Amino acid sequence: MGRTSTARERLLDAACGLMLSRGYGTIGVAEICARADVRKGSFYHFFESKQALTIEAINAHWASQRAGWVATLRGDGPAEDRLERFFLDQAAAQHTARTQNGAVNGCLFGNLALEMSTQDAVVQGRLAEVFDEQIDLVHATLTEAAEQGAVPAPAATRETARAVLAQLEGMVMFAKLANDPSVLDGLWAQASRLLRS
């Protein structure tokens, strides 16, 4: 028998889903509670504010995503192959979202960063920490790829890792804008050129 989700978990799932599809500013606590099938009064038993829920939603979403990032980027095989798999996985996730939900929702962290960068310093700070962790994971794999001779040694910097992630986030944003995941089909080829430029 499957495990029944708790009210807190349902609130987090509802918040992630709504923020991913619609953003932060257009949703309220009442709508999150309705989506989660949780009474509004119960919301404040778990979270002191919408901001606190947002931080927890970011944490939960990243914990789930981070496991996949680590499995791919620190997995077996040559480092460059792992980087390619990582990019292909990111594109595949947007294709799946479009097929299942009828929309390319993009990246929760990128969406929130664009919407809230000047509105909420606490959320902004947590998003910056998530992106720093992502950059570190890519940087470590780039370093391995350089040691294996697959990419030029000057490309194995944290700045390049940031540029590679910026390429990914930017293309995901364009796919979301067009509601067309095929925008991402050449993503690895573009990133590979970036590493060798």
N, C-alpha and C positions, 0 to 999 in steps of 0.2 A: 504494500500500500504506500502511495506517495506521501511525502511530508506536506502538511498543510502550511501555507505561508502565514506569518504573523501579520497583524495589522501594521506594524512598523515596516516590515518588508514590503507590504502592498503599497504603503505610502511612498516608499523609496522608488519602487518600480513605476508607480503612477507618475511621480515627479520626473523621473528620467525620461519616460515616454513622452510626456507633455512638453518638457523643455527641449527635447530633441526635435520634436515635430513643429513646435510653435514658438519656442523661446521662453525666456523668463518673465518678461514684462506683461505678457498677455494672459498669463494664468494666475489664478488666485488659490488660496488655501481651500476654499469651498469646492472648486473644481477638482483639485487634487484629491480631496476626501471623497467626492462623488465617484471619481474614477477608481479609487482604491476600495470603495464600499466600506468606508470608515467614517464614523460620526465626527463632525467638525470638532466637538469638544475633546475627543480622543486625540486629535492631532497634537494639541498642546501638552498632552501627557508624554508624548515622545519627542517633540521638537518645540523649542521655545519660540521659534519664528520661522518664517519662510526662508530666511537667510541660513538658519541652522540646518533646515532640511536640504537646502541646496548644497551646502558643504558636504553633508552626509551622502547625498546623491552622487556628487562628484567622486567622493571616496569609494563608494560602492561600485560605480561604473569603472573607475580606474583599476580597482582591485580585480575586477572581472577581466578587463582588457589586458592588464599587465601580465596576467598569467599566460595569455596567448602570445604577447610580445616576447616574453622571456623564453617560452618554449620554442619559438621560431628563431629569434636572434641569437640565442645561446645554445641552440640545438646542435645536431650532428651535421657533418658535411662542411665543405669549404665556406668560408665567411661570405664570399660574394654570392654564392647560391642561397645562403640564408637571407641575405638582404633582398635578393630578387623574390624569394618566397614571401617575405614580409610585405613587399609592395603589392604582389599579386593577391595576397590575403586581404589587404586593405581595399583593393578594387573590388574583389569578390564580395566583400561585406556590403558595399554600396549597391551592387547588382542584386544581392539577396534582399536588401531592404526595399528596393524598387519593386521587385517581384512580389514580395509579401505584403507591403503596405501601400503600394501605388505611388510612393514618393522616395526620392533620394533625400534622406534627412541630414546627411553630412556628419560631422563630428561634434559630439556634445561639447567637448572642451573648446573647440574652435568657435562653435556657435556662441557659447556663453562668453568667451573672451571678446568676440566682436561686439556683442550686445552690452556687456557690463564693464568694459575696461575702465570707464571713467565714473561708474555708478556705485561700486561697492568694493572697497579696498580689501575686505576680508576674502570675498569670493575671488577677486583678482589675484590675491596672494596665493590662494590654494591652487588656482589654475596655473600660475607661474611655476609652482612646485611640481605639478604634474608634467608640464612641458619640460622642465629641467630633467626629470627622471627619464622621459622619453628620449631627450637628447643624449643623456648618458648611455642609454641602452644602444642607440644607434652608433654613438661614438666608439664604444667598446668593440662593436662588430666591424666598424671601419678600420680600427686599429689592427684587428686580426687580419682583415682583408689586405691591408698594406704589408703586414708581416709575411703573408703568403704570396705577395707579389701580384695580387689581383687588381689592386688600385694603386695609383702613385702615392708614395709616402706623404707628399704634401697635402693629400686629400684627407688624411687620417687625423683631422683636427676637430675640436668641438664646434668650431665655427662652421665647418663643412657639414657636420651632423645637423646643426641647426638649419642650414640652408636646404639640406635634403628633406627635413621635416617640413620646412616652409613650402617646398615644392609640393609635397604630399597634401598639406592643409589647403594650399591654394587651389590645387586641382580638384580636391573634394568640394571646395566651395563653388567652383565653376560647374561641377557635376550637379550640385544641389540647385544652383541657379537655373540650369537648363532642365532639371529633373531628368537627367540622362546619364546613367552610369557609364555609358560607352565613352564619355569624355575621359575616363580613367584608363582606357585600354592601352594607351602607350606610356603609362606612368613609369614603369621600370626603365624603359628605353630612355626616357627623359632624365631620370635620376642618374642612370649610368653615364650619360653624356656629361651631366653636371660634375660627377666625380672625376671625370677625365679632362675637364676643361682647364 
